[in-house]
């Protein structure tokens, strides 16, 4: 059994928040759609999804960190666009998946 104590991820930096505020709606949608495209119908660690998204969008959005993408993933979970379990403030201790089709 792991004795590792979860430490919440750092929030996005003020510079990232400012860069995000300057994005057009289409760019925010592109980021969110990329996160959703990296999620699957099976539970995956948020850290895995975030890593895949960061790698996918690094050339287009180099100003954004893993913490930024973790916050967007948390937003999508809170908006019911992703199912989640665990503490979403700790990307290594939480998981997400695409919602089941109804």
PyMOL commands that set and color helices and strands:
alter all, ss='L'
color gray80, all
select helices_A, chain A and resi 14-21+25-38+46-57+66-78+91-93
alter helices_A, ss='H'
color red, helices_A
select strands_A, chain A and resi 44-45+83-86+94-97
alter strands_A, ss='S'
color yellow, strands_A
deselect
rebuild
show_as cartoon
